[in-house]
Every structure is written in structure tokens, then in C-alpha cells.
Amino acid sequence: MSMNFKVLDGYPNLKYGFSEKKDGLMKLFPDDRNSKNRERFFESKKIPSNRIVSADLVHGVNIEIVKNSDAAAIKPRTDGLTTSEPNLFLTITGADCFAVYFFDPKKKAIGIAHVGWRGLVGGIIMNMLSEMKKRFDSNSIDLMAAIGPGIRKCHFEVNSSDRAYYKGYPEFILDKGEKSNIDMPEIIKKQLTEGGLAEKNIEDYEECTYCLDKKYFSYRRDKSPKIEAQVAFIGLVK
């Protein structure tokens, strides 16, 4: 069953999605070891491989503006992509980190961000909103945002030494003494509303990659020596 968001549906020119374990490994590697899986998956979505733009993730906060000339490129050292170009499909991978999808129906602009804990506390959400405003004159109140599958509070546990990273969000920390559980999707939602988005325009898919072991790869659960990941994509179809 395909992932759907009410806030993104109803726009026939918008295409988005998220792979599952059954689709195979999607992590980008220099030796293209997963290229066949990726090609098969995108072909099933009727997305040409020469129109895909990928982010070479570093768990940072950089956002890259994608141009038509970037088609089929891998953008180095970035965790967020945004564009207003039609028929370009922006992609990131993740195996517990969240894909956050952005859409401005007025300015016909899209974005996608790979949000792990480093990006979350480092400000990647605000960076995306800032770039979309600067490049496309997007107004946050018009934006739609959707949060894909990722590791949720039930399994995102951190040591007491890392708890300080989330001190600005005490309501989303479950303190258990030496350990704490962090509710990343709720922090993402709070950052989005702080950035000017309307609550009604934000949607959380509410699936945990750790819990759903038959459906998703999970870095924390599987502890695999090879990185196993899903791929998320968004694009505007002309």
C-alpha cells in the first residue's frame, strides 16, 4: 500500500513516495551496488532515471537549490533539496531518519529534507523554509509539510549526555534516568509551526521504522554492517 498524505493529495501535478523493505536496498554507493533496485523502484513509479536528483547525505543542515541542469546528479554534502523545476524528482534515503516533504502550491515549489537528530537540532527545517522563501518567495503559511516514516519515541533512546541537545523541547523528552526517549516527529512539527506553517497543513505518517520490521529497514534495530535504507522522493509533473 502506497504512502499517502491528505495535505499533499489533491494536486495532480505532485508526485511523492517512500520505498519499503520489499523494494530492496536503496542507499547510494559509489560502486552503484543498489542501482538495479533503485531503477526498478523508480520505473514502477514511472519516473525516468535521468530526471532524478539525489542528496549525498552527511547528517547536516545544508539545502541545495536544484536546477534543470542537475538532472541525474548527486548533490554532494547536502541533506536537503528544493526546486521549482518541473519533471525533476528530488530524493533522499533513510533508515530511521525522517523524510520531510515540502510543497508550495502557490509558487509551485517543492523540497525534501533528510532529518536525523543532528539535522533536527542543527536547524535543517528552518533552513529549508528560509531557502524556499528566498528562492521562490514562498510564504510559510501557504506551505504543506509531511513527515514520513522514521524512528519514533518508542525506540529513539538517547544517553543522558545527549539529552541536552533537546533541552529546548522538554515536553517531547521522556526522562528515564540514565536514558531518555525523544519524540522527533513532534519536535519537527513544533519547528514547522514556529517557522510559520499552519498546523492543518502539517501531517505525520505515524509509522515507526523500528517497530515495523517486515516493512522497513531500521539502522538501530538491525545493526547491519551494511547500511540498509529506504528512498523518499518528491517531484512536480508538468
C-alpha positions as a Markdown table, in Angstrom:
| # | Residue | x | y | z |
|---|---|---|---|---|
| 1 | Met | 0.0 | 0.0 | 0.0 |
| 2 | Ser | 1.4 | 3.4 | -1.0 |
| 3 | Met | 2.1 | 6.1 | 1.5 |
| 4 | Asn | -0.4 | 8.9 | 1.2 |
| 5 | Phe | -0.8 | 12.3 | 2.9 |
| 6 | Lys | -4.0 | 14.3 | 2.8 |
| 7 | Val | -2.1 | 17.6 | 2.8 |
| 8 | Leu | -0.3 | 16.5 | -0.5 |
| 9 | Asp | -3.1 | 14.7 | -2.2 |
| 10 | Gly | -5.4 | 16.6 | -4.5 |
| 11 | Tyr | -2.6 | 18.1 | -6.5 |
| 12 | Pro | -2.4 | 16.1 | -9.8 |
| 13 | Asn | 1.0 | 17.7 | -10.7 |
| 14 | Leu | 2.6 | 16.5 | -7.4 |
| 15 | Lys | 4.3 | 13.1 | -7.2 |
| 16 | Tyr | 5.8 | 11.7 | -4.0 |
| 17 | Gly | 6.6 | 8.4 | -2.3 |
| 18 | Phe | 8.7 | 6.2 | 0.0 |
| 19 | Ser | 10.1 | 2.8 | -0.7 |
| 20 | Glu | 9.7 | -0.3 | 1.6 |
| 21 | Lys | 11.9 | -3.2 | 2.5 |
| 22 | Lys | 10.3 | -5.3 | -0.2 |
| 23 | Asp | 11.6 | -2.9 | -2.8 |
| 24 | Gly | 15.2 | -3.6 | -1.8 |
| 25 | Leu | 18.2 | -1.6 | -0.6 |
| 26 | Met | 18.2 | 2.0 | -1.8 |
| 27 | Lys | 21.3 | 3.5 | -0.2 |
| 28 | Leu | 23.6 | 5.3 | -2.7 |
| 29 | Phe | 27.1 | 3.9 | -3.0 |
| 30 | Pro | 30.0 | 4.9 | -5.4 |
| 31 | Asp | 30.0 | 1.4 | -6.8 |
| 32 | Asp | 26.3 | 1.5 | -7.7 |
| 33 | Arg | 25.6 | -1.7 | -5.9 |
| 34 | Asn | 22.0 | -0.8 | -5.3 |
| 35 | Ser | 21.4 | 0.8 | -8.7 |
| 36 | Lys | 19.2 | -2.1 | -10.0 |
| 37 | Asn | 16.9 | -1.8 | -7.0 |
| 38 | Arg | 16.6 | 2.0 | -7.5 |
| 39 | Glu | 16.0 | 1.7 | -11.2 |
| 40 | Arg | 13.3 | -0.9 | -10.7 |
| 41 | Phe | 11.6 | 1.1 | -8.0 |
| 42 | Phe | 11.5 | 4.4 | -9.9 |
| 43 | Glu | 10.5 | 2.6 | -13.1 |
| 44 | Ser | 7.4 | 1.3 | -11.1 |
| 45 | Lys | 6.6 | 4.9 | -10.3 |
| 46 | Lys | 7.1 | 5.9 | -13.9 |
| 47 | Ile | 10.0 | 8.2 | -13.0 |
| 48 | Pro | 12.8 | 8.3 | -15.6 |
| 49 | Ser | 16.2 | 7.7 | -14.0 |
| 50 | Asn | 17.7 | 10.7 | -15.9 |
| 51 | Arg | 15.3 | 13.0 | -14.1 |
| 52 | Ile | 16.3 | 12.0 | -10.5 |
| 53 | Val | 18.5 | 14.2 | -8.3 |
| 54 | Ser | 19.9 | 12.7 | -5.2 |
| 55 | Ala | 21.4 | 14.1 | -2.0 |
| 56 | Asp | 24.7 | 12.7 | -0.8 |
| 57 | Leu | 23.8 | 12.8 | 2.9 |
| 58 | Val | 26.1 | 14.0 | 5.7 |
| 59 | His | 23.6 | 14.4 | 8.5 |
| 60 | Gly | 23.9 | 18.1 | 8.2 |
| 61 | Val | 21.7 | 21.1 | 7.6 |
| 62 | Asn | 22.7 | 22.3 | 4.1 |
| 63 | Ile | 19.9 | 22.8 | 1.5 |
| 64 | Glu | 20.7 | 22.8 | -2.2 |
| 65 | Ile | 18.7 | 24.5 | -4.9 |
| 66 | Val | 18.2 | 22.1 | -7.8 |
| 67 | Lys | 18.2 | 23.3 | -11.4 |
| 68 | Asn | 17.2 | 21.5 | -14.6 |
| 69 | Ser | 20.9 | 21.1 | -15.4 |
| 70 | Asp | 21.3 | 19.0 | -12.2 |
| 71 | Ala | 19.1 | 16.2 | -13.6 |
| 72 | Ala | 20.6 | 12.7 | -12.8 |
| 73 | Ala | 23.2 | 14.4 | -10.4 |
| 74 | Ile | 24.1 | 13.5 | -6.9 |
| 75 | Lys | 24.4 | 16.8 | -4.9 |
| 76 | Pro | 27.4 | 16.5 | -2.6 |
| 77 | Arg | 27.4 | 17.1 | 1.2 |
| 78 | Thr | 23.7 | 18.1 | 1.5 |
| 79 | Asp | 20.7 | 16.8 | 3.4 |
| 80 | Gly | 18.0 | 18.9 | 1.7 |
| 81 | Leu | 16.9 | 19.6 | -1.9 |
| 82 | Thr | 14.4 | 22.2 | -3.2 |
| 83 | Thr | 13.3 | 23.2 | -6.7 |
| 84 | Ser | 10.5 | 24.8 | -8.7 |
| 85 | Glu | 11.6 | 23.0 | -11.9 |
| 86 | Pro | 9.0 | 20.5 | -13.3 |
| 87 | Asn | 9.9 | 16.9 | -14.0 |
| 88 | Leu | 12.8 | 16.7 | -11.6 |
| 89 | Phe | 12.5 | 14.2 | -8.8 |
| 90 | Leu | 14.3 | 15.0 | -5.5 |
| 91 | Thr | 15.4 | 12.1 | -3.5 |
| 92 | Ile | 17.0 | 11.3 | -0.1 |
| 93 | Thr | 17.5 | 7.9 | 1.7 |
| 94 | Gly | 16.9 | 7.0 | 5.3 |
| 95 | Ala | 16.8 | 4.0 | 7.7 |
| 96 | Asp | 15.4 | 5.7 | 10.8 |
| 97 | Cys | 15.9 | 9.4 | 10.0 |
| 98 | Phe | 12.8 | 11.2 | 8.7 |
| 99 | Ala | 12.0 | 12.3 | 5.2 |
| 100 | Val | 10.1 | 15.6 | 5.5 |
| 101 | Tyr | 8.3 | 16.7 | 2.3 |
| 102 | Phe | 7.6 | 20.3 | 1.5 |
| 103 | Phe | 5.1 | 21.7 | -1.1 |
| 104 | Asp | 4.1 | 25.3 | -2.0 |
| 105 | Pro | 1.0 | 25.0 | -4.2 |
| 106 | Lys | 1.0 | 28.8 | -4.9 |
| 107 | Lys | 4.6 | 29.1 | -6.1 |
| 108 | Lys | 4.8 | 25.5 | -7.5 |
| 109 | Ala | 7.9 | 24.7 | -5.4 |
| 110 | Ile | 8.9 | 21.5 | -3.6 |
| 111 | Gly | 11.5 | 20.4 | -1.1 |
| 112 | Ile | 12.7 | 17.3 | 0.7 |
| 113 | Ala | 14.8 | 17.1 | 3.8 |
| 114 | His | 16.7 | 14.2 | 5.5 |
| 115 | Val | 16.0 | 14.9 | 9.2 |
| 116 | Gly | 18.1 | 12.9 | 11.7 |
| 117 | Trp | 18.8 | 14.1 | 15.2 |
| 118 | Arg | 21.8 | 16.2 | 14.1 |
| 119 | Gly | 19.9 | 17.9 | 11.3 |
| 120 | Leu | 16.9 | 18.4 | 13.7 |
| 121 | Val | 18.8 | 20.2 | 16.4 |
| 122 | Gly | 21.1 | 21.9 | 13.8 |
| 123 | Gly | 18.2 | 23.7 | 12.1 |
| 124 | Ile | 17.6 | 21.9 | 8.8 |
| 125 | Ile | 13.8 | 22.6 | 9.0 |
| 126 | Met | 14.3 | 26.4 | 9.3 |
| 127 | Asn | 17.0 | 26.3 | 6.6 |
| 128 | Met | 14.5 | 24.7 | 4.2 |
| 129 | Leu | 11.9 | 27.3 | 5.0 |
| 130 | Ser | 14.4 | 30.1 | 4.6 |
| 131 | Glu | 15.7 | 28.8 | 1.2 |
| 132 | Met | 12.2 | 28.4 | -0.2 |
| 133 | Lys | 11.3 | 31.9 | 0.9 |
| 134 | Lys | 14.5 | 33.3 | -0.6 |
| 135 | Arg | 14.5 | 31.4 | -3.9 |
| 136 | Phe | 10.8 | 31.1 | -4.6 |
| 137 | Asp | 9.2 | 33.8 | -2.5 |
| 138 | Ser | 7.3 | 31.1 | -0.6 |
| 139 | Asn | 5.2 | 32.2 | 2.3 |
| 140 | Ser | 5.3 | 29.6 | 5.2 |
| 141 | Ile | 1.6 | 30.0 | 5.8 |
| 142 | Asp | 1.0 | 28.5 | 2.2 |
| 143 | Leu | 3.3 | 25.6 | 2.6 |
| 144 | Met | 2.3 | 22.0 | 3.1 |
| 145 | Ala | 4.7 | 19.6 | 5.1 |
| 146 | Ala | 4.5 | 15.9 | 5.5 |
| 147 | Ile | 6.6 | 13.7 | 7.8 |
| 148 | Gly | 7.4 | 10.2 | 6.5 |
| 149 | Pro | 8.2 | 7.0 | 8.4 |
| 150 | Gly | 11.1 | 7.1 | 10.9 |
| 151 | Ile | 12.1 | 6.0 | 14.4 |
| 152 | Arg | 9.6 | 7.2 | 16.9 |
| 153 | Lys | 9.6 | 7.9 | 20.6 |
| 154 | Cys | 9.0 | 4.3 | 21.5 |
| 155 | His | 12.5 | 3.4 | 20.3 |
| 156 | Phe | 14.6 | 6.6 | 19.9 |
| 157 | Glu | 16.5 | 6.4 | 23.1 |
| 158 | Val | 19.5 | 8.6 | 24.0 |
| 159 | Asn | 22.0 | 8.7 | 26.8 |
| 160 | Ser | 21.8 | 11.3 | 29.5 |
| 161 | Ser | 24.8 | 13.1 | 28.0 |
| 162 | Asp | 22.9 | 13.7 | 24.7 |
| 163 | Arg | 19.7 | 14.9 | 26.4 |
| 164 | Ala | 21.0 | 18.5 | 26.4 |
| 165 | Tyr | 20.7 | 18.6 | 22.6 |
| 166 | Tyr | 16.9 | 18.6 | 23.1 |
| 167 | Lys | 16.7 | 21.0 | 26.0 |
| 168 | Gly | 14.5 | 23.4 | 24.0 |
| 169 | Tyr | 11.8 | 20.8 | 23.8 |
| 170 | Pro | 11.3 | 19.4 | 27.3 |
| 171 | Glu | 7.7 | 18.4 | 26.6 |
| 172 | Phe | 9.0 | 15.9 | 24.0 |
| 173 | Ile | 11.5 | 14.2 | 26.2 |
| 174 | Leu | 10.6 | 11.1 | 28.3 |
| 175 | Asp | 13.2 | 11.0 | 31.0 |
| 176 | Lys | 14.0 | 7.5 | 32.3 |
| 177 | Gly | 17.1 | 8.3 | 34.5 |
| 178 | Glu | 20.2 | 7.4 | 32.6 |
| 179 | Lys | 18.3 | 7.2 | 29.3 |
| 180 | Ser | 15.7 | 9.3 | 27.6 |
| 181 | Asn | 13.3 | 8.8 | 24.8 |
| 182 | Ile | 12.9 | 11.6 | 22.3 |
| 183 | Asp | 9.8 | 12.4 | 20.2 |
| 184 | Met | 11.4 | 13.6 | 17.0 |
| 185 | Pro | 8.2 | 13.9 | 14.9 |
| 186 | Glu | 6.7 | 16.2 | 17.5 |
| 187 | Ile | 9.8 | 18.4 | 17.5 |
| 188 | Ile | 9.7 | 18.5 | 13.7 |
| 189 | Lys | 6.1 | 19.6 | 13.9 |
| 190 | Lys | 6.9 | 22.3 | 16.5 |
| 191 | Gln | 9.7 | 23.6 | 14.4 |
| 192 | Leu | 7.4 | 23.8 | 11.4 |
| 193 | Thr | 4.8 | 25.8 | 13.3 |
| 194 | Glu | 7.5 | 28.0 | 14.7 |
| 195 | Gly | 8.6 | 28.6 | 11.1 |
| 196 | Gly | 5.1 | 29.8 | 10.2 |
| 197 | Leu | 3.3 | 26.8 | 8.9 |
| 198 | Ala | -0.4 | 26.3 | 9.8 |
| 199 | Glu | -1.0 | 23.1 | 11.9 |
| 200 | Lys | -3.7 | 22.0 | 9.5 |
| 201 | Asn | -1.0 | 21.9 | 6.7 |
| 202 | Ile | 1.3 | 19.5 | 8.6 |
| 203 | Glu | 0.8 | 15.8 | 8.5 |
| 204 | Asp | 2.7 | 12.9 | 10.2 |
| 205 | Tyr | 2.5 | 9.5 | 8.7 |
| 206 | Glu | 3.0 | 8.0 | 12.2 |
| 207 | Glu | 4.8 | 4.8 | 11.2 |
| 208 | Cys | 7.9 | 3.7 | 13.1 |
| 209 | Thr | 10.7 | 2.1 | 11.1 |
| 210 | Tyr | 12.0 | 0.3 | 14.1 |
| 211 | Cys | 8.6 | -1.3 | 15.1 |
| 212 | Leu | 7.6 | -2.3 | 11.6 |
| 213 | Asp | 10.4 | -4.8 | 10.9 |
| 214 | Lys | 8.6 | -6.6 | 8.0 |
| 215 | Lys | 8.0 | -3.3 | 6.2 |
| 216 | Tyr | 11.1 | -1.1 | 6.8 |
| 217 | Phe | 14.8 | -1.2 | 7.3 |
| 218 | Ser | 16.0 | 0.3 | 10.6 |
| 219 | Tyr | 19.6 | 1.2 | 11.4 |
| 220 | Arg | 19.1 | 1.0 | 15.2 |
| 221 | Arg | 17.1 | -2.2 | 15.1 |
| 222 | Asp | 19.0 | -4.2 | 12.5 |
| 223 | Lys | 22.5 | -3.0 | 13.4 |
| 224 | Ser | 23.6 | -4.2 | 10.0 |
| 225 | Pro | 27.3 | -3.8 | 9.0 |
| 226 | Lys | 26.0 | -2.6 | 5.6 |
| 227 | Ile | 23.7 | 0.4 | 5.5 |
| 228 | Glu | 20.2 | -0.6 | 4.6 |
| 229 | Ala | 17.8 | 2.3 | 3.7 |
| 230 | Gln | 14.6 | 3.3 | 2.0 |
| 231 | Val | 14.4 | 6.1 | -0.6 |
| 232 | Ala | 12.0 | 9.0 | -0.5 |
| 233 | Phe | 11.1 | 11.2 | -3.5 |
| 234 | Ile | 9.1 | 14.2 | -4.5 |
| 235 | Gly | 8.6 | 15.8 | -7.9 |
| 236 | Leu | 6.4 | 18.2 | -9.9 |
| 237 | Val | 5.0 | 16.7 | -13.1 |
| 238 | Lys | 4.3 | 19.0 | -16.0 |
